[in-house]
Amino acid sequence: MEQPEYLRSSRFGDRKILERKAVDDRSVYTWQTELRIQEMQAITDAIGAELLIDLGYEQELRHVQQAGIVDRGRAVTEQYRQVFQTWWDLRRA
């Protein structure tokens, strides 16, 4: 795998990727044990169950629902999107 300069200089993301020669999928499901219930709920609220399904994450949505996460509906997701859009607009100004 080629290592673009921005990967070496970035402070974000998985730093171990620079040590790898190939794709490593062992950490794909780490989120299931690392994220707290509140974090899973916030992500579900922000993205929305409908979009998660549309993007092919139906199995992951079922996993979080079994953990107690509920789909709070489009209105909650829309509020998250409005907050993000406001933040994005302020950031660009």
All heavy atoms as an XYZ file, in Angstrom:
784
protein
N       0.834     -1.177      0.000
C       0.000      0.000      0.000
C       0.880      1.242      0.000
O       1.818      1.333      0.779
C      -0.890      0.024      1.246
C      -2.020     -0.952      1.194
S      -3.206     -0.957      2.581
C      -2.735      0.293      3.677
N       0.565      2.161     -0.865
C       1.293      3.423     -0.910
C       0.901      4.273      0.292
O      -0.238      4.257      0.729
C       0.956      4.163     -2.190
C       1.740      5.424     -2.364
C       1.386      6.129     -3.660
O       0.947      5.453     -4.594
O       1.548      7.350     -3.709
N       1.855      5.004      0.853
C       1.590      5.834      2.027
C       1.716      7.309      1.643
O       2.811      7.865      1.670
C       2.558      5.508      3.142
C       2.400      4.110      3.672
C       3.387      3.834      4.784
O       4.163      4.674      5.183
N       3.338      2.625      5.287
N       0.606      7.932      1.283
C       0.661      9.353      0.945
C       1.161     10.184      2.125
O       0.985      9.823      3.288
C      -0.791      9.706      0.626
C      -1.474      8.409      0.384
C      -0.715      7.379      1.178
N       1.758     11.308      1.804
C       2.324     12.189      2.831
C       1.293     12.624      3.861
O       1.589     12.718      5.042
C       2.954     13.420      2.170
C       3.621     14.357      3.159
C       4.729     13.688      3.960
O       5.433     12.835      3.419
O       4.863     14.024      5.150
N       0.048     12.870      3.440
C      -0.950     13.349      4.392
C      -1.227     12.329      5.493
O      -1.605     12.697      6.595
C      -2.240     13.762      3.691
C      -3.107     12.622      3.203
C      -4.060     12.041      4.032
C      -2.985     12.134      1.911
C      -4.849     10.994      3.589
C      -3.771     11.102      1.462
C      -4.698     10.530      2.299
O      -5.481      9.501      1.873
N      -1.015     11.037      5.234
C      -1.204     10.040      6.294
C      -0.133     10.168      7.367
O      -0.401     10.011      8.542
C      -1.170      8.618      5.712
C      -2.362      8.194      4.883
C      -2.139      6.801      4.308
C      -3.638      8.223      5.699
N       1.088     10.448      6.951
C       2.179     10.583      7.921
C       2.057     11.866      8.736
O       2.422     11.901      9.903
C       3.516     10.539      7.203
C       3.911      9.147      6.758
C       5.339      9.130      6.236
N       5.446      9.681      4.897
C       5.167      9.035      3.781
N       4.750      7.801      3.840
N       5.298      9.608      2.612
N       1.538     12.919      8.133
C       1.492     14.204      8.823
C       0.193     14.429      9.595
O       0.109     15.343     10.401
C       1.698     15.338      7.812
O       0.648     15.336      6.866
N      -0.818     13.608      9.384
C      -2.110     13.800     10.037
C      -2.057     13.372     11.500
O      -1.357     12.437     11.862
C      -3.187     12.985      9.318
O      -4.405     13.082     10.012
N      -2.826     14.072     12.338
C      -2.931     13.688     13.746
C      -4.139     12.794     13.965
O      -4.371     12.331     15.069
C      -3.082     14.932     14.616
C      -1.893     15.848     14.558
C      -2.065     17.016     15.468
N      -3.430     17.530     15.400
C      -3.845     18.612     15.997
N      -3.018     19.325     16.701
N      -5.096     19.013     15.898
N      -4.929     12.557     12.946
C      -6.165     11.815     13.080
C      -6.045     10.449     12.428
O      -5.183     10.212     11.591
C      -7.325     12.596     12.444
C      -7.518     13.938     13.058
C      -7.053     15.072     12.433
C      -8.142     14.064     14.292
C      -7.212     16.316     13.005
C      -8.308     15.308     14.878
C      -7.846     16.431     14.228
N      -6.962      9.575     12.811
C      -7.043      8.266     12.174
C      -6.187      7.218     12.860
O      -5.591      7.439     13.911
N      -6.123      6.090     12.241
C      -5.412      4.928     12.760
C      -3.935      5.045     12.415
O      -3.535      4.874     11.272
C      -6.016      3.654     12.165
C      -5.391      2.385     12.700
O      -4.459      2.467     13.525
O      -5.845      1.303     12.285
N      -3.111      5.344     13.400
C      -1.680      5.514     13.166
C      -1.018      4.196     12.768
O       0.008      4.176     12.114
C      -0.994      6.080     14.415
C      -1.583      7.375     14.942
C      -1.651      8.489     13.922
N      -0.329      8.773     13.385
C      -0.112      9.296     12.187
N      -1.100      9.588     11.411
N       1.100      9.529     11.769
N      -1.601      3.058     13.163
C      -1.014      1.757     12.843
C      -1.068      1.449     11.347
O      -0.337      0.597     10.871
C      -1.711      0.647     13.625
C      -1.433      0.711     15.120
C      -2.072     -0.442     15.828
C      -3.454     -0.011     16.259
N      -4.178     -1.016     17.017
N      -1.901      2.178     10.611
C      -2.021      1.921      9.179
C      -0.689      2.144      8.465
O      -0.393      1.501      7.460
C      -3.142      2.769      8.540
C      -3.499      2.214      7.172
C      -2.748      4.232      8.460
C      -4.744      2.819      6.564
N       0.131      3.015      8.995
C       1.419      3.298      8.375
C       2.391      2.131      8.509
O       3.353      2.038      7.757
C       2.029      4.564      8.990
C       1.202      5.842      8.818
C       1.830      6.986      9.583
C       1.041      6.181      7.349
N       2.129      1.234      9.458
C       2.996      0.077      9.673
C       2.571     -1.125      8.839
O       3.270     -2.118      8.799
C       2.964     -0.312     11.154
C       3.388      0.804     12.081
C       3.030      0.514     13.536
O       2.611     -0.627     13.830
O       3.166      1.440     14.347
N       1.464     -1.057      8.164
C       0.893     -2.191      7.439
C       1.286     -2.185      5.970
O       1.429     -1.133      5.362
C      -0.640     -2.169      7.530
C      -1.169     -2.109      8.935
C      -1.242     -3.502      9.519
N      -1.945     -3.464     10.787
C      -1.371     -3.743     11.938
N      -0.120     -4.061     11.992
N      -2.065     -3.706     13.049
N       1.397     -3.374      5.431
C       1.674     -3.535      4.011
C       0.416     -3.934      3.242
O       0.393     -3.907      2.023
C       2.740     -4.618      3.799
C       4.053     -4.302      4.463
C       4.832     -3.332      3.634
C       6.216     -3.144      4.214
N       6.627     -1.801      4.331
N      -0.637     -4.329      3.960
C      -1.878     -4.762      3.323
C      -3.050     -4.353      4.205
O      -2.872     -3.944      5.349
C      -1.868     -6.277      3.138
N      -4.244     -4.488      3.668
C      -5.449     -4.162      4.416
C      -5.601     -5.154      5.569
O      -5.436     -6.356      5.407
C      -6.688     -4.215      3.493
C      -7.954     -4.012      4.282
C      -6.550     -3.184      2.387
N      -5.919     -4.641      6.744
C      -6.110     -5.460      7.941
C      -7.524     -5.229      8.446
O      -7.858     -4.144      8.901
C      -5.094     -5.057      9.010
C      -5.204     -5.882     10.278
O      -6.079     -6.766     10.363
O      -4.412     -5.632     11.195
N      -8.364     -6.257      8.375
C      -9.768     -6.093      8.761
C     -10.080     -6.621     10.161
O     -11.235     -6.732     10.536
C     -10.689     -6.741      7.729
C     -10.519     -8.249      7.638
O      -9.631     -8.804      8.313
O     -11.288     -8.871      6.883
N      -9.061     -6.898     10.964
C      -9.304     -7.456     12.294
C     -10.024     -6.492     13.227
O     -10.675     -6.911     14.168
C      -7.997     -7.915     12.939
C      -7.429     -9.158     12.276
C      -6.151     -9.559     12.914
N      -5.155     -8.533     12.584
C      -3.904     -8.562     12.993
N      -3.481     -9.519     13.769
N      -3.071     -7.615     12.641
N      -9.933     -5.197     12.979
C     -10.548     -4.232     13.886
C     -11.901     -3.722     13.397
O     -12.473     -2.823     13.992
C      -9.606     -3.051     14.112
O      -9.401     -2.370     12.899
N     -12.435     -4.322     12.345
C     -13.681     -3.849     11.741
C     -14.824     -3.802     12.748
O     -15.618     -2.864     12.755
C     -14.066     -4.714     10.523
C     -15.464     -4.387     10.033
C     -13.047     -4.532      9.407
N     -14.932     -4.769     13.619
C     -16.052     -4.836     14.552
C     -15.686     -4.362     15.965
O     -16.470     -4.536     16.894
C     -16.620     -6.258     14.601
C     -17.195     -6.656     13.264
C     -16.494     -7.491     12.405
C     -18.416     -6.149     12.838
C     -17.011     -7.833     11.168
C     -18.939     -6.479     11.606
C     -18.228     -7.329     10.771
O     -18.750     -7.652      9.549
N     -14.536     -3.736     16.102
C     -14.102     -3.242     17.410
C     -15.101     -2.260     18.004
O     -15.289     -2.202     19.219
C     -12.711     -2.602     17.300
O     -11.811     -3.565     16.776
C     -12.214     -2.120     18.647
N     -15.790     -1.502     17.165
C     -16.754     -0.515     17.639
C     -17.802     -1.144     18.540
O     -18.316     -0.502     19.445
C     -17.418      0.193     16.456
C     -18.285     -0.690     15.619
C     -17.895     -1.423     14.538
C     -19.670     -0.961     15.803
N     -18.955     -2.130     14.036
C     -20.065     -1.866     14.795
C     -20.629     -0.528     16.720
C     -21.362     -2.347     14.670
C     -21.927     -1.004     16.597
C     -22.286     -1.899     15.586
N     -18.116     -2.422     18.314
C     -19.172     -3.086     19.084
C     -18.817     -3.224     20.559
O     -19.711     -3.257     21.406
C     -19.469     -4.457     18.492
C     -20.067     -4.367     17.106
C     -20.289     -5.717     16.468
O     -19.835     -6.748     16.967
N     -20.996     -5.739     15.360
N     -17.540     -3.269     20.860
C     -17.118     -3.379     22.254
C     -16.535     -2.080     22.801
O     -16.457     -1.894     24.005
C     -16.075     -4.505     22.431
O     -14.965     -4.253     21.558
C     -16.691     -5.856     22.123
N     -16.132     -1.182     21.910
C     -15.485      0.056     22.339
C     -16.454      1.213     22.554
O     -16.216      2.068     23.398
C     -14.415      0.474     21.328
C     -13.248     -0.491     21.238
C     -12.438     -0.566     22.512
O     -12.180      0.493     23.122
O     -12.073     -1.684     22.906
N     -17.534      1.275     21.777
C     -18.475      2.383     21.923
C     -19.429      2.136     23.083
O     -19.925      1.025     23.262
C     -19.288      2.575     20.645
C     -18.535      3.073     19.425
C     -19.482      3.180     18.233
C     -17.870      4.406     19.687
N     -19.678      3.177     23.846
C     -20.671      3.103     24.919
C     -22.061      3.209     24.305
O     -22.227      3.671     23.174
C     -20.448      4.238     25.916
C     -19.107      4.167     26.634
C     -18.972      5.268     27.664
N     -19.561      6.515     27.226
C     -18.911      7.655     27.046
N     -17.630      7.720     27.279
N     -19.527      8.748     26.647
N     -23.057      2.810     25.064
C     -24.448      2.864     24.611
C     -24.810      4.290     24.179
O     -25.441      4.494     23.142
C     -25.412      2.368     25.720
C     -25.187      0.884     25.998
C     -26.857      2.646     25.363
C     -25.556     -0.038     24.862
N     -24.388      5.280     24.962
C     -24.701      6.674     24.640
C     -24.092      7.077     23.303
O     -24.706      7.833     22.539
C     -24.189      7.610     25.745
C     -24.807      7.388     27.088
C     -24.063      6.328     27.921
O     -23.263      5.540     27.427
N     -24.357      6.310     29.212
N     -22.896      6.600     23.014
C     -22.246      6.919     21.744
C     -22.970      6.249     20.574
O     -23.162      6.857     19.517
C     -20.780      6.495     21.774
C     -19.952      7.309     22.756
C     -18.590      6.720     23.035
O     -18.454      5.478     23.119
O     -17.644      7.514     23.166
N     -23.370      4.998     20.769
C     -24.127      4.300     19.722
C     -25.452      5.006     19.453
O     -25.872      5.130     18.300
C     -24.394      2.849     20.121
C     -23.197      1.954     20.090
S     -23.720      0.259     20.445
C     -22.254     -0.409     21.167
N     -26.097      5.484     20.513
C     -27.371      6.184     20.341
C     -27.151      7.493     19.594
O     -27.900      7.832     18.684
C     -28.034      6.452     21.692
C     -29.411      7.102     21.574
C     -30.439      6.189     20.947
O     -30.742      5.128     21.488
N     -30.979      6.575     19.795
N     -26.111      8.229     19.950
C     -25.834      9.507     19.284
C     -25.539      9.293     17.802
O     -26.023     10.057     16.950
C     -24.663     10.214     19.967
N     -24.789      8.265     17.471
C     -24.482      7.980     16.072
C     -25.748      7.601     15.321
O     -26.000      8.082     14.208
C     -23.416      6.873     15.964
C     -22.077      7.402     16.479
C     -23.292      6.362     14.528
C     -21.043      6.333     16.725
N     -26.571      6.762     15.926
C     -27.827      6.354     15.298
C     -28.744      7.553     15.114
O     -29.372      7.707     14.063
C     -28.513      5.259     16.131
O     -27.603      4.160     16.292
C     -29.777      4.755     15.456
N     -28.810      8.416     16.116
C     -29.629      9.630     16.005
C     -29.127     10.528     14.874
O     -29.912     11.058     14.099
C     -29.604     10.423     17.308
C     -30.380      9.755     18.431
O     -31.183      8.843     18.159
O     -30.160     10.152     19.598
N     -27.828     10.710     14.802
C     -27.257     11.638     13.834
C     -27.378     11.129     12.399
O     -27.650     11.909     11.483
C     -25.796     11.913     14.174
N     -27.169      9.850     12.205
C     -27.211      9.298     10.853
C     -28.629      8.935     10.456
O     -29.039      9.151      9.314
C     -26.283      8.073     10.742
C     -24.838      8.517     10.976
C     -26.439      7.381      9.395
C     -23.855      7.398     11.106
N     -29.362      8.374     11.385
C     -30.729      7.952     11.104
C     -30.778      6.509     10.644
O     -29.954      6.083      9.835
N     -31.729      5.769     11.166
C     -31.872      4.353     10.835
C     -32.099      4.152      9.342
O     -31.545      3.230      8.732
C     -33.004      3.741     11.645
N     -32.889      5.028      8.744
C     -33.199      4.895      7.313
C     -31.938      4.961      6.453
O     -31.738      4.138      5.555
C     -34.176      5.983      6.910
C     -34.720      5.846      5.521
C     -35.777      6.909      5.231
O     -36.644      7.158      6.092
O     -35.705      7.492      4.136
N     -31.069      5.938      6.738
C     -29.833      6.075      5.962
C     -28.884      4.914      6.238
O     -28.214      4.428      5.327
C     -29.158      7.416      6.251
C     -27.886      7.718      5.453
C     -28.138      7.631      3.944
C     -27.333      9.080      5.835
N     -28.809      4.459      7.487
C     -27.964      3.305      7.794
C     -28.371      2.105      6.950
O     -27.520      1.409      6.387
C     -28.044      2.955      9.283
C     -27.291      3.891     10.219
C     -27.662      3.605     11.671
C     -25.788      3.764     10.014
N     -29.660      1.871      6.826
C     -30.160      0.763      6.012
C     -29.835      1.008      4.546
O     -29.338      0.111      3.849
C     -31.670      0.563      6.237
C     -31.916      0.052      7.662
C     -32.252     -0.402      5.206
C     -33.368      0.090      8.091
N     -30.074      2.220      4.061
C     -29.789      2.551      2.663
C     -28.314      2.352      2.318
O     -27.981      1.990      1.187
C     -30.186      3.992      2.339
C     -31.688      4.201      2.286
O     -32.448      3.201      2.273
O     -32.118      5.380      2.273
N     -27.432      2.609      3.284
C     -25.995      2.470      3.058
C     -25.496      1.033      3.245
O     -24.320      0.750      3.068
C     -25.221      3.402      3.994
C     -25.392      4.888      3.721
C     -24.717      5.711      4.817
C     -24.824      5.251      2.344
N     -26.399      0.127      3.623
C     -26.019     -1.272      3.766
C     -25.598     -1.675      5.162
O     -24.973     -2.720      5.353
N     -25.937     -0.875      6.170
C     -25.560     -1.166      7.553
C     -26.728     -1.719      8.363
O     -26.824     -1.484      9.562
C     -24.996      0.086      8.223
C     -23.673      0.508      7.650
C     -23.579      1.606      6.804
C     -22.514     -0.195      7.946
C     -22.362      1.998      6.260
C     -21.292      0.177      7.419
C     -21.228      1.274      6.575
O     -20.016      1.655      6.049
N     -27.589     -2.477      7.728
C     -28.751     -3.035      8.420
C     -28.339     -3.988      9.535
O     -28.912     -3.971     10.624
C     -29.666     -3.747      7.430
C     -30.986     -4.150      8.031
C     -31.975     -4.612      6.972
O     -31.680     -4.543      5.770
O     -33.067     -5.030      7.383
N     -27.323     -4.805      9.299
C     -26.850     -5.734     10.324
C     -26.297     -4.972     11.531
O     -26.567     -5.335     12.681
C     -25.772     -6.654      9.750
C     -25.247     -7.666     10.741
C     -24.205     -8.582     10.112
O     -24.000     -8.598      8.901
N     -23.532     -9.347     10.935
N     -25.559     -3.904     11.288
C     -25.015     -3.101     12.379
C     -26.130     -2.401     13.146
O     -26.079     -2.304     14.376
C     -24.011     -2.085     11.838
C     -22.705     -2.684     11.369
C     -22.767     -3.376     10.004
O     -23.834     -3.336      9.331
O     -21.744     -3.957      9.606
N     -27.146     -1.948     12.418
C     -28.300     -1.327     13.068
C     -29.000     -2.344     13.970
O     -29.359     -2.018     15.100
C     -29.270     -0.768     12.036
C     -30.534     -0.114     12.573
C     -30.199      1.068     13.479
C     -31.438      0.328     11.422
N     -29.157     -3.560     13.490
C     -29.772     -4.605     14.328
C     -28.943     -4.859     15.581
O     -29.484     -5.055     16.660
C     -29.942     -5.900     13.536
C     -31.301     -5.968     12.877
C     -31.562     -7.313     12.255
N     -31.272     -7.127     10.835
C     -30.531     -7.924     10.088
N     -30.036     -9.009     10.575
N     -30.299     -7.660      8.828
N     -27.624     -4.838     15.435
C     -26.743     -5.046     16.591
C     -26.978     -3.979     17.654
O     -27.130     -4.297     18.835
C     -25.270     -5.034     16.166
C     -24.328     -5.076     17.324
N     -23.998     -6.242     17.968
C     -23.673     -4.087     17.971
C     -23.170     -5.965     18.967
N     -22.953     -4.657     18.982
N     -27.032     -2.712     17.254
C     -27.214     -1.649     18.242
C     -28.626     -1.674     18.820
O     -28.819     -1.367     19.994
C     -26.849     -0.244     17.704
C     -25.382     -0.192     17.308
C     -27.731      0.203     16.576
N     -29.601     -2.064     18.018
C     -30.963     -2.176     18.535
C     -31.050     -3.276     19.584
O     -31.738     -3.118     20.591
C     -31.947     -2.418     17.390
C     -32.161     -1.181     16.550
C     -32.977     -1.445     15.296
O     -32.979     -2.543     14.750
N     -33.669     -0.411     14.827
N     -30.328     -4.360     19.387
C     -30.296     -5.429     20.389
C     -29.607     -4.969     21.669
O     -29.889     -5.486     22.748
C     -29.599     -6.676     19.827
C     -30.425     -7.368     18.766
C     -29.667     -8.480     18.057
O     -28.453     -8.626     18.223
N     -30.372     -9.232     17.236
N     -28.733     -3.980     21.542
C     -28.049     -3.418     22.714
C     -28.922     -2.391     23.435
O     -28.548     -1.872     24.473
C     -26.727     -2.783     22.294
N     -30.104     -2.085     22.871
C     -31.017     -1.154     23.518
C     -31.168      0.189     22.829
O     -31.881      1.064     23.315
N     -30.512      0.372     21.687
C     -30.597      1.627     20.951
C     -31.926      1.665     20.205
O     -32.347      0.668     19.632
C     -29.432      1.752     19.952
C     -28.089      1.641     20.665
C     -29.524      3.051     19.162
C     -27.905      2.530     21.854
N     -32.559      2.829     20.205
C     -33.840      2.964     19.511
C     -33.710      4.006     18.404
O     -32.915      4.937     18.496
C     -34.982      3.367     20.473
C     -35.225      2.276     21.499
C     -34.682      4.679     21.159
N     -34.516      3.832     17.377
C     -34.596      4.827     16.316
C     -35.543      5.906     16.811
O     -36.735      5.669     16.971
C     -35.123      4.174     15.034
C     -35.323      5.179     13.914
O     -34.801      6.314     14.022
O     -35.989      4.827     12.925
N     -35.017      7.088     17.071
C     -35.840      8.178     17.600
C     -36.558      8.951     16.504
O     -37.253      9.925     16.788
C     -34.986      9.112     18.435
C     -34.433      8.421     19.670
C     -33.717      9.399     20.544
N     -33.012      8.712     21.607
C     -32.180      9.306     22.434
N     -31.958     10.595     22.342
N     -31.573      8.612     23.365
N     -36.356      8.540     15.264
C     -37.113      9.121     14.173
C     -36.406     10.213     13.412
O     -35.351     10.705     13.796
N     -37.047     10.569     12.314
C     -36.495     11.567     11.398
C     -36.326     12.943     12.027
O     -35.405     13.678     11.691
C     -37.395     11.694     10.182
C     -37.290     10.546      9.241
C     -38.192     10.741      8.060
N     -37.529     10.225      6.879
C     -37.981     10.401      5.676
N     -39.074     11.111      5.475
N     -37.344      9.881      4.657
N     -37.217     13.318     12.924
C     -37.143     14.656     13.531
C     -35.837     14.825     14.308
O     -35.188     15.876     14.228
C     -38.346     14.900     14.438
N     -35.439     13.800     15.053
C     -34.187     13.866     15.829
C     -32.996     13.915     14.876
O     -32.070     14.712     15.052
C     -34.079     12.669     16.800
C     -32.711     12.597     17.441
C     -35.165     12.759     17.855
N     -33.025     13.076     13.847
C     -31.935     13.076     12.870
C     -31.829     14.428     12.185
O     -30.733     14.957     11.988
C     -32.148     11.955     11.830
O     -32.173     10.703     12.516
C     -31.043     11.937     10.792
N     -32.953     15.026     11.859
C     -32.950     16.338     11.218
C     -32.357     17.406     12.141
O     -31.627     18.297     11.684
C     -34.362     16.731     10.784
C     -34.423     18.000      9.977
C     -33.562     17.981      8.716
O     -33.440     16.929      8.069
O     -32.977     19.044      8.397
N     -32.627     17.318     13.435
C     -32.031     18.266     14.389
C     -30.509     18.133     14.391
O     -29.792     19.139     14.398
C     -32.577     18.036     15.790
C     -33.985     18.517     15.974
C     -34.505     18.203     17.365
O     -34.121     17.204     17.987
N     -35.386     19.050     17.862
N     -30.011     16.903     14.410
C     -28.565     16.681     14.360
C     -27.984     17.270     13.081
O     -26.937     17.909     13.096
C     -28.234     15.187     14.419
C     -28.038     14.660     15.806
C     -29.112     14.241     16.577
C     -26.768     14.559     16.359
C     -28.933     13.741     17.855
C     -26.569     14.059     17.629
C     -27.654     13.651     18.379
O     -27.470     13.164     19.630
N     -28.655     17.056     11.966
C     -28.158     17.564     10.686
C     -28.150     19.088     10.663
O     -27.235     19.702     10.112
C     -28.977     16.998      9.546
C     -28.718     15.508      9.366
C     -29.531     14.892      8.284
N     -29.269     13.456      8.237
C     -29.929     12.612      7.493
N     -30.907     13.038      6.711
N     -29.636     11.323      7.517
N     -29.145     19.706     11.261
C     -29.178     21.168     11.320
C     -28.043     21.706     12.178
O     -27.408     22.711     11.829
C     -30.526     21.646     11.837
C     -31.645     21.483     10.837
C     -33.011     21.853     11.410
O     -33.124     22.306     12.538
N     -34.049     21.641     10.619
N     -27.773     21.056     13.305
C     -26.658     21.474     14.164
C     -25.346     21.336     13.403
O     -24.506     22.241     13.414
C     -26.627     20.644     15.469
C     -25.326     20.837     16.218
C     -27.817     20.998     16.349
N     -25.168     20.204     12.725
C     -23.938     20.011     11.952
C     -23.816     21.057     10.855
O     -22.747     21.625     10.646
C     -23.884     18.610     11.348
C     -22.666     18.394     10.513
C     -21.450     18.117     11.104
C     -22.724     18.508      9.131
C     -20.311     17.942     10.340
C     -21.591     18.339      8.354
C     -20.382     18.049      8.957
N     -24.912     21.328     10.148
C     -24.877     22.314      9.066
C     -24.525     23.697      9.599
O     -23.723     24.412      8.991
C     -26.212     22.369      8.330
C     -26.186     23.252      7.109
C     -25.231     22.738      6.039
O     -25.338     21.596      5.616
N     -24.294     23.568      5.616
N     -25.078     24.062     10.750
C     -24.752     25.352     11.366
C     -23.270     25.405     11.721
O     -22.588     26.387     11.431
C     -25.614     25.579     12.627
O     -26.995     25.564     12.242
C     -25.271     26.890     13.305
N     -22.773     24.346     12.332
C     -21.349     24.279     12.679
C     -20.500     24.392     11.419
O     -19.522     25.132     11.378
C     -21.055     22.978     13.419
C     -19.598     22.753     13.629
C     -18.819     23.252     14.624
C     -18.713     22.001     12.782
N     -17.521     22.842     14.459
C     -17.432     22.081     13.335
C     -18.910     21.261     11.621
C     -16.336     21.451     12.767
C     -17.811     20.642     11.044
C     -16.548     20.738     11.610
N     -20.876     23.669     10.372
C     -20.120     23.676      9.125
C     -20.106     25.077      8.508
O     -19.064     25.559      8.053
C     -20.721     22.665      8.156
C     -19.894     22.467      6.925
C     -20.145     22.975      5.688
C     -18.675     21.737      6.823
N     -19.166     22.592      4.812
C     -18.244     21.833      5.480
C     -17.906     21.026      7.727
C     -17.079     21.231      5.027
C     -16.740     20.401      7.262
C     -16.356     20.521      5.941
N     -21.257     25.730      8.504
C     -21.348     27.079      7.958
C     -20.486     28.058      8.743
O     -19.811     28.910      8.163
C     -22.814     27.552      7.937
C     -23.660     26.786      6.936
O     -23.115     26.086      6.051
O     -24.909     26.857      7.066
N     -20.506     27.948     10.072
C     -19.686     28.833     10.910
C     -18.207     28.574     10.678
O     -17.392     29.500     10.680
C     -20.032     28.633     12.384
C     -21.381     29.173     12.819
C     -21.697     28.721     14.254
C     -21.429     30.689     12.706
N     -17.846     27.342     10.491
C     -16.465     26.966     10.268
C     -15.933     27.548      8.960
O     -14.787     27.951      8.867
C     -16.358     25.439     10.234
C     -14.982     24.894     10.088
C     -15.043     23.360     10.043
N     -13.796     22.819      9.613
C     -13.424     22.668      8.339
N     -14.233     23.019      7.371
N     -12.258     22.169      8.034
N     -16.778     27.600      7.964
C     -16.386     28.094      6.648
C     -16.388     29.611      6.567
O     -15.794     30.187      5.650
C     -17.314     27.504      5.589
C     -17.168     26.001      5.496
C     -18.115     25.402      4.515
N     -17.694     25.806      3.170
C     -18.469     25.736      2.112
N     -19.694     25.307      2.232
N     -18.023     26.110      0.936
N     -17.066     30.272      7.507
C     -17.187     31.745      7.449
C     -15.909     32.454      7.827
O     -15.015     32.004      8.372
C     -18.302     32.190      8.390
